[in-house]
Amino acid sequence: MTNMREKYDARMALKIAREKGIELRVVRGKLMFRAPSGTDDIVDSIKNNRDEIKREMLKEKYHMVFGIVGCPEESNYLCKLVEERGYALTWCDELHDAVAFHRDDIDTSVIPDDFVPYSMSELSIICREELERLRTVHHAKKIGGTGAEITTLVKSLI
């Protein structure tokens, strides 16, 4: 169990879990695992820190951009990456989930299934919204399938 003041070390937790024979994977954005008997304490730690573990596993698998949400300079950097590359993979701390921001004109099938895609049009609408509405939109996108464009839904929630 982690102390509130201690930062959970997901990388170390993954190493220990794998050494103990726990199989972990992220499937369509969800953390899945299979554990042998006698690893209950590690399993409890994984369950209690699911988001941190998932984030670390996605970092291992994909080239992700971190620490870019918040100030205008960082938002400009994100927009520049999206414009140059077509999309950017990131972790959204507010949503506790993997998010892909993409240009409106790209085929979203190139975005890995582990990331919930947001077009720049959607982003321009939802960035002005309260976090609770953003979570509602995010949940709708997550259950709506990959590449679901929900600009109409976003507008209806505003």
C-alpha positions as CSV (number, residue, x, y, z in Angstrom):
1,M,0.0,0.0,0.0
2,T,1.4,3.4,-1.0
3,N,1.5,6.3,1.4
4,M,-0.4,9.4,0.0
5,R,2.9,11.3,0.0
6,E,4.9,8.6,-1.8
7,K,4.8,8.5,-5.5
8,Y,3.8,5.1,-6.9
9,D,6.6,3.6,-9.0
10,A,4.7,1.9,-11.8
11,R,7.9,0.8,-13.6
12,M,9.2,-1.0,-10.5
13,A,5.8,-2.5,-9.8
14,L,5.7,-3.8,-13.4
15,K,9.1,-5.3,-13.1
16,I,8.2,-7.1,-9.8
17,A,4.8,-8.3,-11.2
18,R,6.5,-9.8,-14.3
19,E,9.2,-11.4,-12.2
20,K,6.4,-13.1,-10.2
21,G,4.8,-14.4,-13.4
22,I,1.9,-12.0,-13.6
23,E,0.9,-11.4,-17.2
24,L,-0.2,-7.9,-17.9
25,R,-1.5,-6.3,-21.1
26,V,-3.6,-3.4,-22.3
27,V,-6.4,-4.3,-24.6
28,R,-8.4,-1.6,-26.2
29,G,-7.5,0.8,-23.4
30,K,-8.2,-1.6,-20.5
31,L,-5.6,-3.1,-18.2
32,M,-5.9,-6.9,-18.2
33,F,-3.9,-9.3,-16.1
34,R,-3.6,-13.0,-15.2
35,A,-1.8,-13.8,-11.9
36,P,-0.6,-17.1,-10.4
37,S,-1.6,-18.0,-6.9
38,G,0.4,-16.5,-4.1
39,T,0.6,-13.0,-5.6
40,D,-2.4,-11.4,-4.0
41,D,-0.5,-8.5,-2.5
42,I,0.9,-7.6,-5.9
43,V,-2.5,-8.0,-7.6
44,D,-4.0,-5.7,-5.0
45,S,-1.3,-3.1,-5.7
46,I,-2.0,-3.4,-9.4
47,K,-5.7,-3.0,-8.9
48,N,-5.2,0.0,-6.6
49,N,-2.8,1.7,-9.1
50,R,-4.4,0.6,-12.4
51,D,-4.1,3.9,-14.1
52,E,-0.4,4.3,-13.3
53,I,0.3,0.7,-14.5
54,K,-1.6,1.2,-17.7
55,R,0.2,4.5,-18.4
56,E,3.6,2.9,-17.9
57,M,2.7,-0.1,-20.1
58,L,1.6,2.3,-22.9
59,K,4.8,4.3,-22.5
60,E,6.7,1.0,-23.1
61,K,4.8,0.2,-26.2
62,Y,4.2,3.7,-27.9
63,H,6.1,6.9,-28.4
64,M,3.9,9.2,-26.3
65,V,4.1,12.9,-25.5
66,F,3.8,13.8,-21.8
67,G,3.4,17.1,-19.9
68,I,1.8,19.1,-22.7
69,V,-1.5,20.0,-21.4
70,G,-2.0,23.1,-19.3
71,C,-0.2,26.2,-20.4
72,P,-0.6,27.9,-23.8
73,E,3.0,27.1,-24.9
74,E,2.4,23.4,-24.3
75,S,-0.9,23.5,-26.1
76,N,0.8,25.2,-29.1
77,Y,3.4,22.4,-29.0
78,L,0.7,19.8,-29.1
79,C,-1.0,21.6,-32.1
80,K,2.3,21.8,-33.9
81,L,2.9,18.0,-33.4
82,V,-0.5,17.1,-34.6
83,E,-0.1,19.4,-37.7
84,E,3.3,17.8,-38.6
85,R,2.6,14.2,-37.7
86,G,-1.1,13.9,-38.3
87,Y,-1.7,12.8,-34.7
88,A,0.0,12.8,-31.2
89,L,-0.4,10.1,-28.6
90,T,-0.5,11.3,-25.0
91,W,-1.8,10.5,-21.5
92,C,-4.5,12.8,-20.1
93,D,-4.2,13.0,-16.3
94,E,-7.6,14.6,-16.0
95,L,-9.3,11.7,-17.7
96,H,-6.8,9.0,-16.4
97,D,-6.6,7.6,-19.9
98,A,-4.7,7.5,-23.2
99,V,-5.8,10.0,-25.7
100,A,-4.8,10.7,-29.4
101,F,-5.2,14.2,-30.8
102,H,-5.4,14.1,-34.6
103,R,-5.9,16.4,-37.6
104,D,-9.5,16.4,-38.9
105,D,-8.4,15.1,-42.3
106,I,-6.6,11.9,-41.3
107,D,-7.9,8.3,-41.3
108,T,-8.2,7.5,-37.6
109,S,-7.6,3.8,-38.3
110,V,-3.8,4.6,-38.0
111,I,-4.3,5.5,-34.3
112,P,-3.7,2.6,-32.0
113,D,-6.9,1.1,-30.4
114,D,-5.5,1.8,-26.9
115,F,-6.1,5.6,-27.5
116,V,-9.3,7.5,-27.6
117,P,-9.1,9.7,-30.6
118,Y,-10.0,13.4,-30.6
119,S,-10.1,15.5,-33.7
120,M,-8.8,19.1,-33.5
121,S,-12.4,20.3,-34.2
122,E,-13.6,18.4,-31.2
123,L,-10.7,19.6,-29.1
124,S,-11.5,23.2,-30.0
125,I,-15.0,22.7,-28.7
126,I,-14.4,20.7,-25.6
127,C,-11.3,22.7,-24.4
128,R,-13.7,25.4,-23.2
129,E,-15.8,23.0,-21.2
130,E,-15.9,21.9,-17.6
131,L,-14.0,18.8,-16.7
132,E,-17.2,16.9,-15.8
133,R,-18.6,17.4,-19.3
134,L,-15.3,16.4,-20.8
135,R,-15.4,13.2,-18.8
136,T,-18.9,12.5,-20.2
137,V,-17.8,13.1,-23.7
138,H,-14.7,11.0,-23.2
139,H,-16.8,8.1,-21.9
140,A,-19.1,8.4,-24.9
141,K,-16.2,8.3,-27.3
142,K,-14.7,5.3,-25.5
143,I,-17.9,3.2,-25.8
144,G,-18.7,4.5,-29.2
145,G,-16.0,2.6,-31.0
146,T,-12.7,3.5,-32.5
147,G,-12.5,6.7,-34.5
148,A,-16.0,7.8,-33.5
149,E,-16.4,11.4,-34.5
150,I,-18.8,12.8,-32.0
151,T,-18.7,16.5,-32.7
152,T,-22.5,16.6,-32.7
153,L,-22.7,15.0,-29.3
154,V,-20.1,17.4,-28.0
155,K,-22.1,20.4,-29.2
156,S,-25.3,19.0,-27.7
157,L,-23.6,18.8,-24.3
158,I,-22.4,22.3,-24.4
